[in-house]
Amino acid sequence: MPHQKAVDAVREDIRQYINLLHLSHEAIICVDDEQNIVVYNQGAETLFGYTADELFGHSLDTLIPERYRKNHKKHIAGFNRAEERSQLMNKRQAITGLRKDGQEFTAQASISKFRYGGEVTFTVVMQLLATTTK
């Protein structure tokens, strides 16, 4: 059973990591390679106004104003093909997000990708810059 102990230890590490993600004040969102939301923390709930249960499995497009969705998909596809594994906030332009109530805001965002078993997961960490009216 040494193998099972190792598997259990890894699962516990992952559980603790996910708990830390959920406690962060920054919005942290993970999406799969089809840009469906797989992780959505409390910071994201506060920023966007949706609960995690409302968004799990749904498209990231829900959180992006319609006029930016096409370019965003191209950007993510390009990042997926690129060698780099992350893009930090201070090296990227501000982005525009869309709250549940339709209000838009600008934020700084860092993005990273993780490949495991042929699958890729993208993680975005966001900080609010300003709220705009629309």
C-alpha positions in Angstrom: 0.0 0.0 0.0 2.9 2.5 -0.2 1.5 3.6 -3.6 -1.9 4.4 -2.0 -0.2 6.4 0.7 1.6 8.5 -2.0 -1.7 9.0 -3.9 -3.5 10.0 -0.7 -0.7 12.5 0.1 -0.9 14.1 -3.3 -4.7 14.4 -3.0 -4.3 16.1 0.3 -1.8 18.5 -1.1 -4.2 19.3 -3.9 -7.1 19.8 -1.5 -5.0 22.2 0.6 -3.9 24.1 -2.5 -7.5 24.5 -3.7 -8.5 25.8 -0.2 -5.8 28.4 -0.5 -7.1 29.5 -3.9 -10.6 29.9 -2.5 -9.3 32.2 0.3 -7.5 34.6 -2.0 -8.9 38.1 -2.4 -7.8 38.1 -6.0 -10.1 36.6 -8.6 -8.7 33.2 -9.6 -10.3 31.3 -12.5 -9.1 28.2 -14.1 -10.5 27.0 -17.5 -9.9 23.9 -19.6 -8.7 24.0 -23.2 -12.2 24.7 -24.4 -12.3 27.7 -22.0 -14.9 26.2 -19.7 -14.6 27.2 -16.1 -13.2 24.5 -13.8 -12.1 26.6 -10.8 -13.7 29.8 -9.6 -12.7 31.1 -6.2 -14.4 33.5 -3.7 -12.4 36.5 -5.0 -14.0 35.8 -8.4 -17.4 35.5 -6.9 -16.9 39.0 -5.3 -15.6 40.5 -8.5 -18.0 39.1 -11.0 -21.1 38.6 -8.9 -21.7 35.0 -9.9 -21.4 32.0 -7.5 -19.0 29.2 -8.4 -22.1 26.9 -8.7 -23.5 29.2 -11.4 -20.4 29.0 -13.5 -18.7 25.6 -13.1 -18.6 24.0 -16.6 -19.8 27.2 -18.3 -17.9 29.2 -20.9 -15.5 31.9 -19.8 -17.3 34.1 -22.4 -19.9 34.7 -19.7 -17.3 37.0 -17.9 -16.1 38.8 -21.1 -18.0 41.6 -22.9 -19.3 40.3 -26.2 -17.1 42.8 -28.3 -13.9 41.2 -26.8 -14.8 37.5 -27.0 -13.5 36.7 -30.5 -10.1 38.4 -29.9 -9.9 36.8 -26.4 -10.3 33.3 -28.0 -7.5 34.1 -30.5 -5.3 35.4 -27.7 -5.8 32.2 -25.6 -5.2 30.0 -28.7 -1.9 31.8 -29.4 -0.8 31.6 -25.8 -1.6 27.9 -25.9 0.8 27.4 -28.9 3.5 29.6 -27.4 6.5 28.3 -25.5 6.0 30.6 -22.6 4.1 29.2 -19.6 2.9 32.5 -18.0 2.3 36.2 -18.7 2.5 38.5 -15.7 0.3 41.5 -15.0 3.0 44.0 -15.4 3.7 42.8 -18.9 0.1 42.8 -20.1 -2.5 45.4 -20.9 -5.5 45.8 -18.7 -8.5 43.7 -19.6 -12.2 44.3 -19.4 -14.5 42.0 -17.4 -18.3 41.7 -17.3 -20.2 41.3 -14.0 -23.5 39.4 -13.6 -25.4 42.7 -13.4 -23.9 43.8 -16.8 -21.5 46.3 -15.4 -18.0 46.3 -16.9 -14.7 46.8 -15.1 -11.0 46.9 -16.0 -8.5 44.7 -14.3 -5.0 43.5 -14.4 -4.6 39.8 -15.1 -1.8 37.3 -15.1 -2.3 34.0 -17.0 -0.5 30.7 -16.8 -0.9 27.3 -18.4 -0.3 23.9 -17.1 -0.2 20.8 -19.3 -0.9 17.4 -17.8 -1.6 14.2 -19.7 -2.2 16.0 -23.0 -4.7 18.4 -21.4 -4.1 22.0 -20.7 -5.5 24.2 -17.9 -5.3 28.0 -18.0 -5.3 29.9 -14.7 -6.0 33.6 -14.5 -5.4 35.8 -11.5 -7.1 39.2 -11.6 -7.1 42.4 -9.6 -9.7 45.1 -10.1 -8.4 48.5 -11.5 -11.6 50.4 -12.0 -15.4 50.0 -12.6 -16.9 51.5 -15.7 -20.5 52.2 -16.6 -21.9 50.6 -19.7 
